[in-house]
Amino acid sequence: MKGERKERRAHPRIHVVAKVEVEAQGRSFVAVVRNISAGGMHIYTANPAALDDRLQLAFSLPDSEKTIRVRAVVRSVFPDSAMGVQFEELAAEDAAAIRAY
C-alpha cells in the first residue's frame, strides 16, 4: 500500500535506556542507548562519530551485571546528536541476552 514502509531490519528493536562507553578514533566518551537489537543500537551523544567509523562499545542491559563488549560500525548519523551502529562479531551469548531482554 502507498505510504507503508517496509521494515528492513533483520532484528527487532527493543526500547532501553542504558549507558554505553564508546571508544572511537582515539577518544572515549559515555553516551546513552535508546534502543537495541541483536544487530545494533541507537546511541544519543553530543559528539556522534562519523559514518563508517569503527567503535568499541561496552554496556550492560538493565538488571544485568554482565558487561557486553563489542565492536561496531556507524551506519547512520542523525542531526539530533544520535547515531545508529551495527554490531560486528557480537558473541552468541550476548546476542541471546539482548533477545531475552
MIFI-121329 format. One record per atom (N, C-alpha, C, CB): residue number from 1; residue in one letter; atom name; x, y, z. Coordinates in nm, 2 decimals, always signed. Atoms other than C-alpha are relative to their C-alpha. Glycine has a CB too. Layout:
BEGIN
NUM,a,CA,X,Y,Z
...
//
This chain:
BEGIN
1,m,N,+0.08,-0.12,+0.00
1,m,CA,+0.00,+0.00,+0.00
1,m,C,+0.09,+0.12,+0.00
1,m,CB,-0.09,+0.00,+0.12
2,k,N,-0.07,-0.12,+0.00
2,k,CA,+0.10,+0.35,-0.06
2,k,C,+0.02,+0.06,+0.14
2,k,CB,-0.07,+0.10,-0.09
3,g,N,-0.03,-0.06,-0.13
3,g,CA,+0.26,+0.52,+0.25
3,g,C,+0.05,-0.10,+0.10
3,g,CB,-0.13,+0.06,+0.05
4,e,N,-0.06,+0.09,-0.10
4,e,CA,+0.36,+0.20,+0.42
4,e,C,+0.14,-0.02,-0.02
4,e,CB,-0.07,-0.14,-0.01
5,r,N,-0.14,+0.02,+0.01
5,r,CA,+0.72,+0.15,+0.50
5,r,C,+0.04,-0.14,+0.03
5,r,CB,+0.07,+0.09,+0.09
6,k,N,-0.04,+0.14,-0.03
6,k,CA,+0.87,-0.20,+0.47
6,k,C,+0.12,+0.00,+0.10
6,k,CB,+0.04,-0.07,-0.14
7,e,N,-0.10,+0.01,-0.10
7,e,CA,+1.08,-0.29,+0.77
7,e,C,+0.12,-0.07,-0.06
7,e,CB,-0.05,-0.07,+0.13
8,r,N,-0.12,+0.06,+0.06
8,r,CA,+1.44,-0.36,+0.65
8,r,C,+0.09,-0.06,+0.11
8,r,CB,+0.07,+0.10,-0.07
9,r,N,-0.08,+0.06,-0.11
9,r,CA,+1.58,-0.46,+0.99
9,r,C,-0.01,-0.15,+0.01
9,r,CB,-0.03,+0.07,+0.13
10,a,N,+0.00,+0.15,-0.02
10,a,CA,+1.68,-0.82,+1.04
10,a,C,-0.04,-0.04,+0.15
10,a,CB,+0.14,-0.06,-0.03
11,h,N,+0.02,+0.03,-0.14
11,h,CA,+1.64,-0.79,+1.42
11,h,C,-0.10,+0.11,+0.06
11,h,CB,+0.13,+0.00,+0.08
12,p,N,+0.09,-0.10,-0.06
12,p,CA,+1.35,-0.63,+1.62
12,p,C,+0.07,+0.09,+0.10
12,p,CB,-0.12,-0.07,+0.06
13,r,N,-0.05,-0.09,-0.09
13,r,CA,+1.44,-0.32,+1.82
13,r,C,-0.07,-0.01,+0.13
13,r,CB,+0.01,+0.14,-0.05
14,i,N,+0.05,-0.01,-0.14
14,i,CA,+1.39,-0.30,+2.20
14,i,C,+0.03,+0.13,+0.06
14,i,CB,+0.05,-0.12,+0.09
15,h,N,-0.02,-0.13,-0.07
15,h,CA,+1.34,+0.03,+2.38
15,h,C,+0.08,-0.03,+0.13
15,h,CB,-0.13,+0.07,+0.03
16,v,N,-0.08,+0.02,-0.12
16,v,CA,+1.60,+0.06,+2.65
16,v,C,+0.07,+0.14,+0.03
16,v,CB,+0.11,-0.11,-0.01
17,v,N,-0.08,-0.11,-0.04
17,v,CA,+1.77,+0.34,+2.84
17,v,C,+0.12,-0.05,+0.08
17,v,CB,-0.08,+0.12,+0.08
18,a,N,-0.12,+0.06,-0.06
18,a,CA,+2.13,+0.24,+2.93
18,a,C,+0.12,+0.09,-0.04
18,a,CB,+0.02,-0.14,-0.04
19,k,N,-0.13,-0.07,+0.02
19,k,CA,+2.48,+0.39,+2.95
19,k,C,+0.08,-0.09,-0.09
19,k,CB,+0.07,+0.03,+0.13
20,v,N,-0.10,+0.08,+0.09
20,v,CA,+2.73,+0.28,+2.68
20,v,C,+0.13,+0.08,+0.00
20,v,CB,-0.06,-0.02,-0.14
21,e,N,-0.13,-0.06,+0.01
21,e,CA,+3.10,+0.35,+2.69
21,e,C,+0.05,-0.02,-0.14
21,e,CB,+0.10,-0.06,+0.11
22,v,N,-0.03,+0.01,+0.14
22,v,CA,+3.23,+0.43,+2.35
22,v,C,+0.15,+0.04,-0.02
22,v,CB,-0.09,+0.09,-0.09
23,e,N,-0.14,-0.04,+0.04
23,e,CA,+3.59,+0.43,+2.21
23,e,C,+0.00,+0.02,-0.15
23,e,CB,+0.11,-0.10,+0.05
24,a,N,+0.01,-0.03,+0.14
24,a,CA,+3.62,+0.59,+1.87
24,a,C,+0.12,+0.09,-0.04
24,a,CB,-0.13,+0.06,-0.04
25,q,N,-0.11,-0.08,+0.06
25,q,CA,+3.92,+0.73,+1.67
25,q,C,+0.08,+0.07,+0.11
25,q,CB,-0.07,+0.11,-0.08
26,g,N,-0.09,-0.05,-0.10
26,g,CA,+4.14,+0.77,+1.98
26,g,C,-0.07,+0.08,+0.11
26,g,CB,+0.10,+0.08,-0.06
27,r,N,+0.07,-0.07,-0.10
27,r,CA,+3.87,+0.93,+2.20
27,r,C,-0.10,-0.10,+0.07
27,r,CB,-0.07,+0.12,-0.05
28,s,N,+0.10,+0.08,-0.08
28,s,CA,+3.65,+0.78,+2.48
28,s,C,-0.11,+0.09,+0.05
28,s,CB,+0.07,-0.08,+0.11
29,f,N,+0.11,-0.07,-0.06
29,f,CA,+3.31,+0.90,+2.59
29,f,C,-0.11,-0.09,+0.04
29,f,CB,-0.05,+0.11,-0.10
30,v,N,+0.12,+0.07,-0.04
30,v,CA,+2.99,+0.79,+2.76
30,v,C,-0.12,+0.06,-0.07
30,v,CB,-0.01,+0.01,+0.16
31,a,N,+0.12,-0.04,+0.07
31,a,CA,+2.66,+0.80,+2.58
31,a,C,-0.12,-0.07,+0.05
31,a,CB,+0.01,-0.02,-0.16
32,v,N,+0.12,+0.07,-0.05
32,v,CA,+2.30,+0.68,+2.62
32,v,C,-0.06,-0.08,-0.12
32,v,CB,-0.10,+0.11,+0.05
33,v,N,+0.07,+0.09,+0.09
33,v,CA,+2.14,+0.39,+2.44
33,v,C,-0.15,+0.02,+0.01
33,v,CB,+0.04,-0.15,+0.02
34,r,N,+0.14,-0.02,+0.00
34,r,CA,+1.78,+0.45,+2.34
34,r,C,-0.08,-0.13,-0.05
34,r,CB,-0.04,+0.12,-0.09
35,n,N,+0.05,+0.13,+0.04
35,n,CA,+1.71,+0.12,+2.16
35,n,C,+0.11,-0.09,-0.05
35,n,CB,-0.11,+0.01,-0.11
36,i,N,-0.10,+0.10,+0.03
36,i,CA,+1.89,-0.20,+2.09
36,i,C,-0.06,-0.12,-0.07
36,i,CB,+0.08,-0.04,+0.13
37,s,N,+0.04,+0.13,+0.05
37,s,CA,+1.86,-0.52,+1.89
37,s,C,+0.13,-0.09,+0.00
37,s,CB,-0.06,+0.02,-0.15
38,a,N,-0.12,+0.09,+0.01
38,a,CA,+2.09,-0.82,+1.83
38,a,C,+0.09,+0.04,-0.11
38,a,CB,-0.05,-0.15,-0.02
39,g,N,-0.08,-0.05,+0.11
39,g,CA,+2.21,-0.63,+1.53
39,g,C,+0.07,+0.13,+0.02
39,g,CB,-0.08,+0.01,-0.12
40,g,N,-0.06,-0.13,-0.02
40,g,CA,+2.30,-0.29,+1.67
40,g,C,-0.08,+0.08,+0.10
40,g,CB,+0.01,+0.07,-0.13
41,m,N,+0.06,-0.09,-0.09
41,m,CA,+2.19,+0.01,+1.87
41,m,C,-0.01,+0.14,-0.05
41,m,CB,+0.06,-0.01,+0.14
42,h,N,+0.01,-0.14,+0.03
42,h,CA,+2.08,+0.37,+1.85
42,h,C,+0.05,+0.08,+0.12
42,h,CB,-0.15,+0.04,-0.03
43,i,N,-0.08,-0.07,-0.11
43,i,CA,+2.31,+0.60,+2.06
43,i,C,-0.02,+0.15,-0.01
43,i,CB,+0.14,-0.04,+0.00
44,y,N,+0.00,-0.15,-0.01
44,y,CA,+2.25,+0.96,+2.17
44,y,C,+0.13,+0.04,+0.07
44,y,CB,-0.13,+0.04,+0.08
45,t,N,-0.12,-0.06,-0.05
45,t,CA,+2.56,+1.16,+2.22
45,t,C,+0.02,+0.14,-0.06
45,t,CB,+0.12,-0.09,-0.03
46,a,N,-0.03,-0.13,+0.05
46,a,CA,+2.67,+1.52,+2.19
46,a,C,+0.10,+0.00,-0.12
46,a,CB,+0.05,+0.09,+0.11
47,n,N,-0.11,+0.01,+0.10
47,n,CA,+2.96,+1.41,+1.97
47,n,C,-0.01,-0.13,-0.08
47,n,CB,+0.14,+0.02,+0.06
48,p,N,+0.01,+0.13,+0.07
48,p,CA,+2.85,+1.13,+1.73
48,p,C,+0.12,-0.02,-0.09
48,p,CB,-0.13,+0.00,-0.09
49,a,N,-0.11,+0.04,+0.08
49,a,CA,+3.12,+0.95,+1.54
49,a,C,-0.04,+0.02,-0.15
49,a,CB,+0.05,-0.14,+0.02
50,a,N,+0.03,-0.02,+0.14
50,a,CA,+3.14,+0.98,+1.16
50,a,C,-0.05,-0.13,-0.06
50,a,CB,+0.12,+0.05,-0.08
51,l,N,+0.05,+0.11,+0.07
51,l,CA,+2.97,+0.75,+0.92
51,l,C,+0.11,-0.09,-0.04
51,l,CB,-0.08,+0.04,-0.13
52,d,N,-0.10,+0.11,+0.02
52,d,CA,+3.16,+0.42,+0.88
52,d,C,+0.11,-0.01,+0.10
52,d,CB,+0.06,+0.02,-0.14
53,d,N,-0.10,+0.01,-0.10
53,d,CA,+3.38,+0.49,+1.18
53,d,C,-0.02,-0.14,+0.08
53,d,CB,-0.01,+0.11,+0.10
54,r,N,+0.00,+0.12,-0.08
54,r,CA,+3.47,+0.17,+1.38
54,r,C,+0.00,+0.04,+0.15
54,r,CB,+0.11,-0.10,-0.04
55,l,N,+0.01,-0.03,-0.14
55,l,CA,+3.38,+0.18,+1.75
55,l,C,+0.02,-0.13,+0.09
55,l,CB,-0.14,+0.06,+0.04
56,q,N,+0.00,+0.11,-0.10
56,q,CA,+3.45,-0.03,+2.06
56,q,C,-0.10,+0.04,+0.11
56,q,CB,+0.14,-0.02,+0.06
57,l,N,+0.11,-0.03,-0.09
57,l,CA,+3.14,-0.04,+2.29
57,l,C,+0.01,-0.09,+0.12
57,l,CB,-0.14,-0.01,-0.07
58,a,N,+0.01,+0.08,-0.12
58,a,CA,+3.09,-0.16,+2.65
58,a,C,-0.13,+0.05,+0.07
58,a,CB,+0.13,+0.02,+0.09
59,f,N,+0.13,-0.03,-0.07
59,f,CA,+2.74,-0.17,+2.81
59,f,C,-0.05,-0.12,+0.07
59,f,CB,-0.10,+0.06,-0.11
60,s,N,+0.07,+0.10,-0.07
60,s,CA,+2.52,-0.36,+3.04
60,s,C,-0.15,+0.03,-0.02
60,s,CB,+0.03,+0.00,+0.15
61,l,N,+0.14,-0.01,+0.01
61,l,CA,+2.15,-0.43,+2.99
61,l,C,-0.05,+0.03,+0.14
61,l,CB,-0.07,-0.12,-0.06
62,p,N,+0.06,-0.03,-0.14
62,p,CA,+1.92,-0.30,+3.28
62,p,C,-0.02,-0.14,+0.07
62,p,CB,-0.13,+0.07,-0.02
63,d,N,+0.01,+0.12,-0.09
63,d,CA,+1.91,-0.55,+3.57
63,d,C,+0.10,-0.11,-0.03
63,d,CB,-0.14,-0.06,-0.02
64,s,N,-0.10,+0.10,+0.03
64,s,CA,+2.22,-0.73,+3.44
64,s,C,+0.14,+0.06,+0.05
64,s,CB,+0.01,-0.03,-0.15
65,e,N,-0.13,-0.05,-0.04
65,e,CA,+2.57,-0.71,+3.59
65,e,C,+0.11,-0.03,-0.10
65,e,CB,+0.04,-0.07,+0.13
66,k,N,-0.10,+0.04,+0.10
66,k,CA,+2.74,-0.86,+3.28
66,k,C,+0.02,+0.12,-0.10
66,k,CB,-0.06,-0.12,-0.08
67,t,N,-0.03,-0.10,+0.10
67,t,CA,+2.92,-0.61,+3.06
67,t,C,+0.02,-0.06,-0.14
67,t,CB,+0.13,+0.08,+0.04
68,i,N,-0.01,+0.05,+0.14
68,i,CA,+2.88,-0.67,+2.69
68,i,C,+0.10,+0.09,-0.07
68,i,CB,-0.14,+0.00,-0.08
69,r,N,-0.10,-0.08,+0.07
69,r,CA,+3.18,-0.56,+2.49
69,r,C,+0.00,-0.05,-0.15
69,r,CB,+0.15,-0.02,+0.06
70,v,N,+0.02,+0.04,+0.14
70,v,CA,+3.15,-0.55,+2.11
70,v,C,+0.06,+0.11,-0.09
70,v,CB,-0.14,-0.03,-0.03
71,r,N,-0.04,-0.10,+0.10
71,r,CA,+3.30,-0.38,+1.81
71,r,C,-0.13,+0.03,-0.09
71,r,CB,+0.11,-0.05,-0.09
72,a,N,+0.12,-0.04,+0.08
72,a,CA,+3.05,-0.18,+1.59
72,a,C,+0.05,+0.10,-0.10
72,a,CB,-0.11,+0.06,+0.09
73,v,N,-0.03,-0.10,+0.11
73,v,CA,+3.05,+0.04,+1.28
73,v,C,-0.12,+0.09,-0.01
73,v,CB,+0.02,-0.07,-0.14
74,v,N,+0.10,-0.10,+0.01
74,v,CA,+2.85,+0.36,+1.25
74,v,C,-0.07,-0.01,-0.14
74,v,CB,+0.06,+0.15,+0.02
75,r,N,+0.07,+0.02,+0.13
75,r,CA,+2.58,+0.31,+0.98
75,r,C,-0.09,+0.12,-0.03
75,r,CB,-0.09,-0.12,+0.01
76,s,N,+0.08,-0.13,+0.02
76,s,CA,+2.38,+0.64,+1.03
76,s,C,+0.03,+0.10,+0.11
76,s,CB,-0.15,-0.04,+0.00
77,v,N,-0.02,-0.11,-0.09
77,v,CA,+2.43,+0.98,+1.19
77,v,C,-0.12,+0.09,-0.02
77,v,CB,+0.14,+0.07,-0.03
78,f,N,+0.12,-0.08,+0.00
78,f,CA,+2.13,+1.19,+1.28
78,f,C,+0.02,+0.14,+0.05
78,f,CB,-0.11,-0.07,+0.08
79,p,N,-0.02,-0.14,-0.04
79,p,CA,+2.10,+1.57,+1.32
79,p,C,-0.03,+0.03,+0.15
79,p,CB,-0.08,+0.09,-0.08
80,d,N,+0.04,-0.03,-0.14
80,d,CA,+1.96,+1.53,+1.68
80,d,C,+0.10,-0.06,+0.09
80,d,CB,-0.14,-0.07,+0.03
81,s,N,-0.11,+0.06,-0.08
81,s,CA,+2.30,+1.41,+1.81
81,s,C,-0.01,-0.14,+0.03
81,s,CB,+0.01,+0.08,+0.13
82,a,N,+0.01,+0.14,-0.02
82,a,CA,+2.25,+1.05,+1.76
82,a,C,+0.07,-0.08,-0.12
82,a,CB,-0.15,-0.04,+0.01
83,m,N,-0.06,+0.08,+0.11
83,m,CA,+2.40,+0.76,+1.56
83,m,C,-0.05,-0.14,+0.02
83,m,CB,+0.16,+0.00,+0.01
84,g,N,+0.04,+0.14,+0.00
84,g,CA,+2.29,+0.41,+1.46
84,g,C,+0.13,-0.08,-0.03
84,g,CB,-0.11,-0.02,-0.10
85,v,N,-0.12,+0.08,+0.02
85,v,CA,+2.56,+0.15,+1.49
85,v,C,-0.04,-0.15,-0.02
85,v,CB,+0.09,+0.01,+0.12
86,q,N,+0.02,+0.14,+0.03
86,q,CA,+2.58,-0.21,+1.36
86,q,C,+0.11,-0.08,+0.07
86,q,CB,-0.01,-0.03,-0.15
87,f,N,-0.10,+0.08,-0.07
87,f,CA,+2.75,-0.47,+1.58
87,f,C,+0.08,-0.09,-0.10
87,f,CB,-0.07,-0.09,+0.10
88,e,N,-0.09,+0.09,+0.07
88,e,CA,+3.04,-0.67,+1.44
88,e,C,+0.05,-0.11,+0.10
88,e,CB,+0.12,+0.08,-0.07
89,e,N,-0.05,+0.11,-0.08
89,e,CA,+3.11,-1.01,+1.58
89,e,C,-0.05,+0.00,+0.14
89,e,CB,+0.15,+0.00,+0.01
90,l,N,+0.07,+0.01,-0.13
90,l,CA,+2.86,-1.00,+1.87
90,l,C,+0.00,-0.15,+0.04
90,l,CB,-0.14,+0.06,+0.00
91,a,N,+0.00,+0.14,-0.05
91,a,CA,+2.91,-1.31,+2.08
91,a,C,-0.14,-0.06,+0.01
91,a,CB,+0.07,-0.01,+0.14
92,a,N,+0.14,+0.06,+0.00
92,a,CA,+2.62,-1.56,+2.06
92,a,C,-0.07,+0.01,+0.13
92,a,CB,+0.02,-0.15,-0.04
93,e,N,+0.06,-0.02,-0.13
93,e,CA,+2.56,-1.54,+2.43
93,e,C,-0.05,+0.14,+0.03
93,e,CB,+0.10,-0.05,+0.11
94,d,N,+0.05,-0.14,-0.01
94,d,CA,+2.54,-1.16,+2.42
94,d,C,-0.12,+0.03,-0.09
94,d,CB,+0.12,+0.09,-0.03
95,a,N,+0.12,-0.02,+0.08
95,a,CA,+2.30,-1.17,+2.13
95,a,C,-0.12,-0.07,+0.06
95,a,CB,+0.03,-0.07,-0.14
96,a,N,+0.11,+0.07,-0.07
96,a,CA,+2.09,-1.42,+2.32
96,a,C,-0.05,+0.08,+0.12
96,a,CB,+0.04,-0.14,+0.05
97,a,N,+0.04,-0.08,-0.12
97,a,CA,+2.09,-1.19,+2.63
97,a,C,-0.08,+0.12,-0.05
97,a,CB,+0.13,+0.05,+0.08
98,i,N,+0.08,-0.11,+0.06
98,i,CA,+1.97,-0.90,+2.41
98,i,C,-0.14,-0.04,-0.04
98,i,CB,+0.08,+0.07,-0.12
99,r,N,+0.14,+0.06,+0.04
99,r,CA,+1.69,-1.11,+2.26
99,r,C,-0.09,-0.03,+0.11
99,r,CB,+0.02,-0.12,-0.09
100,a,N,+0.07,+0.04,-0.12
100,a,CA,+1.59,-1.23,+2.60
100,a,C,-0.06,+0.12,+0.07
100,a,CB,+0.08,-0.09,+0.09
101,y,N,+0.04,-0.12,-0.07
101,y,CA,+1.57,-0.88,+2.74
101,y,C,-0.13,+0.06,-0.07
101,y,CB,+0.11,+0.11,-0.01
//
